[in-house]
């Protein structure tokens, strides 16, 4: 079974043939559309179709794309109609663009993924963090009207991607929480953002796609709403959430690509046995019943001997113990 087939089996609630791992048995490849919010900006500023300039956060943060500091496009939510300028793409050759973007893809062994649906982050990119929160509290209807206009563009792009790329996975990305707390209430999520996430989810599900939700920080309070709109994977689950409790409650309804809480062992320069024992405990808890992807990873410079030693331990453990877990248990 190919990594692609194996991953999709897991995403549909079945027991995979082997434990998926995006790091060691890659199962997906993603098209980064220049019109949409970038994930990384390693080569300098990137300007989206909404006119937002993104800059790279630096090599130590993997060049994660962030809106250019101190650049606010909409400073008054009531004046968004005058401030919002969406690029005219009426003459774009969508077919050629996506054909070129995917020309080197391995469609037999890897899924094709597309991203989008980042309405909270889009609002922040246009208004700044504080401005976005104030607008949501003071003028929520204006915020909804602004996002409705943006959604016409975002969903149009998604439909073009579906038409010309035939993707299998929608990566719905919207970081709406800090490590210890969400940025806003569940009620506010339901009122403002969930309807737009559902727009994207419905389009994807109607085409037979599966949906992976990226959300960092303490965001477990939104899980029931994710499941309600058809999301079946959460990446990457962080330990500020009750991960064991979530796994027990939802089982394989919400796949976990990650969740290892033993990274402190890497910083403490623990022995190889201590690291492997921690990884075994992690896998033995989350793998039963499916809905689990081995997401243990090691950060750090590529020329750091300690980081490289740990990378080998974590990688070798996948092949020694994890990959064939379902065959051996």
KAHUPE-V415506 format. One record per residue. SS is DSSP state (H for helix, E for strand, C for the rest). NEAR is the number of other C-alpha atoms within 8 Angstrom. Layout:
ss: (SS;SS)
near: (NEAR;NEAR)
//
This chain:
ss: (C;C;H;H;H;H;H;H;H;H;H;C;C;C;C;C;C;C;C;E;E;C;C;C;E;C;C;E;E;E;C;C;C;C;C;C;C;C;C;E;C;C;C;C;C;E;E;C;C;C;C;C;E;E;E;E;C;C;H;H;H;C;C;E;E;E;E;C;C;C;C;C;C;C;C;C;H;H;H;H;H;H;H;C;C;C;C;C;C;C;C;C;C;H;H;H;H;H;H;H;H;C;C;C;C;C;C;C;C;C;E;E;E;E;E;E;C;C;H;H;H;H;H;H;H;H;H;C;H;H;H;H;H;H;H;H;H;H;C;H;H;H;H;H;H;H;H;H;H;H;H;H;H;H;H;H;H;H;H;H;H;H;H;H;H;C;C;C;E;E;E;E;E;C;C;C;E;C;C;C;C;E;C;C;C;H;H;H;H;H;H;H;H;H;H;H;H;H;H;H;H;H;H;H;H;H;C;C;C;E;E;E;E;E;C;C;C;C;C;H;H;H;H;H;H;H;H;H;C;C;C;C;E;E;E;C;C;C;C;C;C;C;H;H;H;H;H;H;H;H;H;H;H;C;E;E;E;C;C;C;C;C;C;H;H;H;H;C;C;C;C;H;H;H;H;H;H;H;H;H;H;H;H;H;H;H;C;C;C;C;C;E;E;C;C;C;C;C;C;C;C;C;C;C;H;H;H;H;H;H;H;H;H;H;H;H;H;H;H;H;H;H;C;C;H;H;H;H;C)
near: (5;8;12;12;9;13;11;9;11;14;12;8;10;9;9;12;9;10;14;14;12;11;7;7;8;9;13;10;9;8;10;8;6;8;7;10;9;11;6;9;15;10;5;7;9;9;9;12;10;10;9;12;10;14;12;14;11;9;7;7;7;9;12;12;12;8;10;9;4;5;7;9;9;11;7;6;10;7;8;10;7;5;8;9;6;7;7;5;5;4;5;5;6;8;7;7;8;11;10;7;8;9;6;5;7;6;7;7;10;14;13;14;13;12;11;12;11;11;10;10;10;9;11;11;11;10;13;12;8;7;10;11;8;9;11;9;7;6;11;10;6;9;12;9;8;10;11;9;8;8;9;8;8;11;10;8;8;10;9;9;12;10;7;10;10;8;12;10;13;15;12;13;11;12;11;13;14;10;9;8;9;11;7;8;7;8;6;9;10;10;8;11;11;10;9;13;11;9;9;11;13;9;9;13;11;7;7;7;11;14;15;13;14;12;14;14;16;14;13;7;7;8;8;7;9;11;11;7;10;9;14;15;12;14;12;11;14;12;8;8;10;8;10;6;7;9;10;7;6;8;11;11;9;12;14;13;14;13;13;9;7;9;8;7;10;12;7;6;7;9;6;7;6;9;14;11;8;9;13;9;8;11;10;8;7;10;12;6;7;14;17;14;13;13;11;9;7;10;5;7;7;6;5;8;6;7;13;10;8;10;10;8;11;14;9;8;11;11;9;7;9;11;11;11;11;10;7;5;4)
//
